[in-house]
Amino acid sequence: MILLCAPDALAEGQSRGFQLGNIRLLAVRRHGQAYVYENRCPHRHVPLEWQADGFLDDSGSLIRCATHGALFLIESGECVAGPCAGDALHALACREDDQGLWVQTD
C-alpha cells in the first residue's frame, strides 16, 4: 500500500485530488469514512474536477463530473445521473491508521 496523505489532510465533507505516478486519484471523506477512486469519468475517460480538489456537487453529497454533469454516489462510485448512469467510478482499496490514508494501486 502507498501512503496517500497525512491523517488530517482530508477533512470531513471534503474532496481532494492526488497524482501517483501516472495515476490520477480523488479522495472524499464522508461520515468519517474515506473513499478513493480513480479520477476518470467512465463516460469520457476525462478527469472529473472543475478546479483543483473540486469534485463534489453544490450540496457536497455527490461526486460530480465537470465535463457533463454526471453525478456519482460517494460511498460506491455508482453513477446515478448523467450519460453514464448505471456505470461506476473505479474504486481503490484504502485504509487509514495513525500515519494517514493508504491506498492500494495494484
MDAnalysis code that builds the backbone (N, CA, C; Angstrom):
import MDAnalysis as mda
import numpy as np

u = mda.Universe.empty(318, n_residues=106, atom_resindex=np.repeat(np.arange(106), 3), trajectory=True)
u.add_TopologyAttr("name", ["N", "CA", "C"] * 106)
u.add_TopologyAttr("resid", np.arange(1, 107))
u.add_TopologyAttr("resname", ["MET", "ILE", "LEU", "LEU", "CYS", "ALA", "PRO", "ASP", "ALA", "LEU", "ALA", "GLU", "GLY", "GLN", "SER", "ARG", "GLY", "PHE", "GLN", "LEU", "GLY", "ASN", "ILE", "ARG", "LEU", "LEU", "ALA", "VAL", "ARG", "ARG", "HIS", "GLY", "GLN", "ALA", "TYR", "VAL", "TYR", "GLU", "ASN", "ARG", "CYS", "PRO", "HIS", "ARG", "HIS", "VAL", "PRO", "LEU", "GLU", "TRP", "GLN", "ALA", "ASP", "GLY", "PHE", "LEU", "ASP", "ASP", "SER", "GLY", "SER", "LEU", "ILE", "ARG", "CYS", "ALA", "THR", "HIS", "GLY", "ALA", "LEU", "PHE", "LEU", "ILE", "GLU", "SER", "GLY", "GLU", "CYS", "VAL", "ALA", "GLY", "PRO", "CYS", "ALA", "GLY", "ASP", "ALA", "LEU", "HIS", "ALA", "LEU", "ALA", "CYS", "ARG", "GLU", "ASP", "ASP", "GLN", "GLY", "LEU", "TRP", "VAL", "GLN", "THR", "ASP"])
u.atoms.positions = np.array([
    [0.850, -1.180, 0.000],
    [0.000, 0.000, 0.000],
    [0.892, 1.240, 0.000],
    [0.355, 2.307, -0.558],
    [1.091, 3.565, -0.687],
    [0.414, 4.619, 0.174],
    [1.217, 5.373, 0.925],
    [0.685, 6.448, 1.751],
    [0.219, 7.581, 0.843],
    [-1.062, 7.892, 0.909],
    [-1.644, 8.929, 0.057],
    [-1.542, 10.302, 0.713],
    [-1.869, 10.395, 2.006],
    [-1.803, 11.686, 2.694],
    [-1.808, 11.474, 4.201],
    [-1.473, 12.545, 4.914],
    [-1.488, 12.545, 6.377],
    [-2.927, 12.418, 6.879],
    [-3.106, 11.996, 8.119],
    [-4.450, 11.780, 8.651],
    [-5.361, 13.011, 8.584],
    [-4.805, 14.201, 8.764],
    [-5.627, 15.415, 8.797],
    [-5.694, 16.130, 7.442],
    [-5.187, 15.534, 6.387],
    [-5.151, 16.177, 5.069],
    [-6.452, 16.023, 4.282],
    [-7.371, 15.213, 4.794],
    [-8.672, 15.025, 4.138],
    [-9.758, 15.227, 5.193],
    [-10.288, 16.437, 5.230],
    [-11.278, 16.792, 6.245],
    [-12.653, 16.213, 5.912],
    [-13.483, 16.106, 6.921],
    [-14.859, 15.635, 6.756],
    [-15.589, 16.503, 5.736],
    [-16.272, 15.846, 4.791],
    [-17.047, 16.548, 3.777],
    [-16.222, 17.176, 2.665],
    [-14.956, 16.849, 2.606],
    [-14.069, 17.434, 1.602],
    [-13.598, 16.392, 0.593],
    [-13.176, 16.892, -0.561],
    [-12.583, 16.041, -1.596],
    [-11.212, 16.594, -1.929],
    [-10.360, 15.718, -2.441],
    [-9.002, 16.114, -2.774],
    [-8.474, 15.243, -3.894],
    [-7.723, 15.846, -4.799],
    [-7.100, 15.114, -5.890],
    [-5.657, 14.778, -5.576],
    [-5.183, 13.666, -6.136],
    [-3.811, 13.215, -5.934],
    [-3.261, 12.668, -7.249],
    [-1.961, 12.724, -7.399],
    [-1.281, 12.137, -8.553],
    [-0.251, 11.161, -8.012],
    [-0.381, 9.885, -8.374],
    [0.603, 8.860, -8.007],
    [1.195, 8.328, -9.299],
    [2.365, 8.823, -9.659],
    [2.942, 8.444, -10.947],
    [2.032, 8.923, -12.056],
    [1.557, 8.002, -12.883],
    [0.645, 8.385, -13.973],
    [-0.825, 8.133, -13.627],
    [-1.103, 7.852, -12.367],
    [-2.475, 7.585, -11.929],
    [-3.028, 8.812, -11.194],
    [-4.164, 9.316, -11.672],
    [-4.850, 10.424, -11.008],
    [-5.935, 9.837, -10.109],
    [-5.970, 10.282, -8.859],
    [-6.923, 9.777, -7.880],
    [-7.720, 10.919, -7.271],
    [-8.860, 10.571, -6.706],
    [-9.614, 11.508, -5.889],
    [-10.006, 10.791, -4.612],
    [-9.996, 11.539, -3.528],
    [-10.395, 11.001, -2.232],
    [-11.468, 11.911, -1.643],
    [-12.438, 11.307, -0.980],
    [-13.538, 12.033, -0.347],
    [-13.747, 11.439, 1.039],
    [-13.980, 12.314, 2.025],
    [-14.325, 11.821, 3.358],
    [-15.786, 12.182, 3.629],
    [-16.558, 11.149, 3.963],
    [-17.979, 11.344, 4.286],
    [-18.337, 10.482, 5.479],
    [-18.955, 11.091, 6.477],
    [-19.342, 10.409, 7.715],
    [-18.159, 9.659, 8.327],
    [-16.981, 10.296, 8.287],
    [-15.788, 9.726, 8.906],
    [-15.062, 8.682, 8.085],
    [-15.613, 8.282, 6.976],
    [-15.029, 7.238, 6.128],
    [-14.386, 7.869, 4.893],
    [-13.191, 7.397, 4.540],
    [-12.518, 7.867, 3.327],
    [-12.816, 6.914, 2.177],
    [-13.029, 7.488, 1.005],
    [-13.266, 6.732, -0.226],
    [-12.273, 7.232, -1.269],
    [-11.660, 6.311, -2.011],
    [-10.676, 6.685, -3.028],
    [-11.083, 6.067, -4.357],
    [-11.055, 6.898, -5.394],
    [-11.427, 6.470, -6.746],
    [-10.387, 6.959, -7.742],
    [-10.309, 6.269, -8.862],
    [-9.527, 6.778, -9.973],
    [-10.241, 8.029, -10.480],
    [-9.490, 9.076, -10.721],
    [-10.057, 10.347, -11.180],
    [-10.233, 10.284, -12.695],
    [-11.285, 9.571, -13.083],
    [-11.548, 9.367, -14.511],
    [-13.019, 9.033, -14.696],
    [-13.708, 9.871, -15.459],
    [-15.119, 9.632, -15.726],
    [-15.277, 8.383, -16.593],
    [-16.194, 7.478, -16.243],
    [-16.379, 6.274, -17.053],
    [-16.998, 6.561, -18.423],
    [-17.555, 7.750, -18.609],
    [-18.194, 8.094, -19.875],
    [-17.187, 8.613, -20.904],
    [-16.430, 9.626, -20.544],
    [-15.479, 10.253, -21.477],
    [-14.020, 9.979, -21.127],
    [-13.780, 9.313, -20.021],
    [-12.416, 8.989, -19.570],
    [-11.575, 10.238, -19.346],
    [-12.210, 11.307, -18.852],
    [-11.532, 12.564, -18.544],
    [-11.539, 12.772, -17.033],
    [-10.619, 13.615, -16.509],
    [-10.649, 13.936, -15.080],
    [-11.987, 14.569, -14.704],
    [-12.402, 14.370, -13.463],
    [-13.721, 14.795, -13.001],
    [-13.798, 16.233, -12.507],
    [-12.723, 16.769, -11.963],
    [-12.818, 18.042, -11.262],
    [-12.926, 19.245, -12.189],
    [-13.563, 20.292, -11.663],
    [-13.732, 21.545, -12.393],
    [-12.684, 22.562, -11.971],
    [-12.088, 22.362, -10.808],
    [-10.951, 23.142, -10.329],
    [-10.218, 22.250, -9.342],
    [-9.035, 22.653, -8.921],
    [-8.253, 21.816, -8.004],
    [-9.096, 21.388, -6.806],
    [-9.171, 20.104, -6.576],
    [-9.894, 19.485, -5.467],
    [-11.404, 19.717, -5.507],
    [-11.949, 20.165, -6.632],
    [-13.382, 20.438, -6.762],
    [-14.128, 19.271, -7.374],
    [-14.369, 18.234, -6.602],
    [-15.018, 17.023, -7.098],
    [-16.481, 16.891, -6.702],
    [-16.940, 17.681, -5.745],
    [-18.285, 17.490, -5.199],
    [-19.298, 18.464, -5.796],
    [-20.558, 18.041, -5.796],
    [-21.626, 18.938, -6.248],
    [-21.856, 20.017, -5.188],
    [-22.762, 20.931, -5.463],
    [-23.004, 22.054, -4.559],
    [-23.474, 21.619, -3.171],
    [-24.149, 20.488, -3.084],
    [-24.626, 20.002, -1.784],
    [-23.535, 19.278, -1.003],
    [-22.444, 18.909, -1.672],
    [-21.365, 18.170, -1.028],
    [-21.699, 16.713, -0.793],
    [-22.787, 16.236, -1.390],
    [-23.228, 14.863, -1.131],
    [-22.992, 13.909, -2.300],
    [-22.555, 14.427, -3.441],
    [-22.295, 13.597, -4.617],
    [-21.007, 14.053, -5.303],
    [-20.341, 13.128, -5.962],
    [-19.200, 13.462, -6.809],
    [-19.765, 13.864, -8.163],
    [-19.238, 14.953, -8.730],
    [-19.770, 15.457, -9.994],
    [-18.665, 15.521, -11.045],
    [-18.984, 15.097, -12.255],
    [-18.080, 15.248, -13.389],
    [-18.307, 16.637, -13.980],
    [-17.269, 17.435, -14.025],
    [-17.378, 18.805, -14.539],
    [-17.618, 18.838, -16.043],
    [-17.248, 17.798, -16.763],
    [-17.386, 17.801, -18.214],
    [-18.841, 17.724, -18.653],
    [-19.636, 16.847, -18.052],
    [-21.023, 16.700, -18.495],
    [-22.024, 16.571, -17.365],
    [-21.604, 16.821, -16.135],
    [-22.534, 16.876, -15.019],
    [-22.984, 15.558, -14.437],
    [-22.379, 14.448, -14.830],
    [-22.758, 13.160, -14.242],
    [-22.544, 13.221, -12.733],
    [-23.408, 12.527, -11.973],
    [-23.336, 12.506, -10.519],
    [-23.118, 11.087, -10.032],
    [-22.219, 10.955, -9.056],
    [-21.816, 9.650, -8.542],
    [-21.993, 9.608, -7.029],
    [-22.449, 8.473, -6.504],
    [-22.553, 8.287, -5.061],
    [-21.152, 8.228, -4.463],
    [-20.937, 8.937, -3.382],
    [-19.625, 8.942, -2.734],
    [-19.280, 7.554, -2.205],
    [-20.243, 6.886, -1.606],
    [-19.977, 5.602, -0.945],
    [-19.676, 4.449, -1.894],
    [-20.154, 4.499, -3.131],
    [-19.959, 3.367, -4.043],
    [-19.361, 3.754, -5.393],
    [-19.402, 5.035, -5.733],
    [-18.933, 5.477, -7.044],
    [-19.940, 5.249, -8.156],
    [-21.119, 4.736, -7.825],
    [-22.142, 4.469, -8.845],
    [-22.670, 5.768, -9.432],
    [-22.786, 5.819, -10.746],
    [-23.347, 6.982, -11.424],
    [-24.866, 6.906, -11.318],
    [-25.469, 7.957, -10.757],
    [-26.919, 7.982, -10.550],
    [-27.618, 8.997, -11.447],
    [-26.864, 9.803, -12.184],
    [-27.448, 10.768, -13.115],
    [-26.414, 11.158, -14.158],
    [-26.872, 11.286, -15.402],
    [-25.975, 11.675, -16.485],
    [-25.819, 10.576, -17.508],
    [-24.960, 10.805, -18.490],
    [-24.828, 9.870, -19.614],
    [-24.220, 8.517, -19.254],
    [-23.614, 8.410, -18.087],
    [-23.039, 7.110, -17.700],
    [-23.828, 6.470, -16.565],
    [-25.105, 6.821, -16.421],
    [-25.948, 6.269, -15.356],
    [-25.883, 4.745, -15.365],
    [-25.687, 4.173, -14.189],
    [-25.567, 2.726, -14.052],
    [-24.132, 2.247, -14.076],
    [-23.221, 3.060, -14.585],
    [-21.793, 2.735, -14.577],
    [-21.232, 3.203, -13.238],
    [-19.933, 3.078, -13.021],
    [-19.357, 3.487, -11.741],
    [-17.906, 3.914, -11.902],
    [-17.458, 4.739, -10.951],
    [-16.054, 5.091, -10.867],
    [-15.275, 3.858, -10.413],
    [-14.006, 3.801, -10.754],
    [-13.151, 2.690, -10.343],
    [-12.628, 2.965, -8.933],
    [-13.087, 2.173, -7.962],
    [-12.684, 2.328, -6.561],
    [-11.346, 1.650, -6.314],
    [-10.574, 2.239, -5.411],
    [-9.315, 1.644, -4.979],
    [-9.429, 1.295, -3.509],
    [-8.874, 0.162, -3.143],
    [-8.878, -0.247, -1.743],
    [-8.042, 0.751, -0.950],
    [-8.553, 1.133, 0.219],
    [-7.811, 2.059, 1.067],
    [-8.045, 1.698, 2.527],
    [-7.152, 2.191, 3.371],
    [-7.300, 2.022, 4.811],
    [-6.649, 3.218, 5.482],
    [-7.016, 3.443, 6.740],
    [-6.448, 4.545, 7.499],
    [-5.866, 4.045, 8.804],
    [-4.797, 4.715, 9.229],
    [-4.220, 4.468, 10.545],
    [-3.636, 5.786, 11.050],
    [-2.838, 5.743, 12.110],
    [-2.279, 6.953, 12.697],
    [-1.340, 7.694, 11.746],
    [-0.777, 6.998, 10.773],
    [0.148, 7.618, 9.822],
    [-0.582, 8.326, 8.694],
    [-1.794, 7.875, 8.355],
    [-2.550, 8.531, 7.296],
    [-3.441, 7.598, 6.512],
    [-3.768, 8.053, 5.309],
    [-4.625, 7.308, 4.379],
    [-3.744, 6.563, 3.390],
    [-3.928, 5.272, 3.334],
    [-3.153, 4.383, 2.454],
    [-4.044, 3.876, 1.330],
    [-3.453, 3.690, 0.167],
    [-4.225, 3.219, -0.978],
    [-3.469, 2.087, -1.679],
    [-4.237, 1.141, -2.197],
    [-3.686, 0.022, -2.967],
    [-3.902, 0.326, -4.438],
    [-2.825, 0.467, -5.205],
    [-2.945, 0.808, -6.632],
    [-2.768, -0.383, -7.543],
    [-2.628, -1.561, -7.054],
    [-2.408, -2.800, -7.810],
    [-0.972, -2.821, -8.270],
])
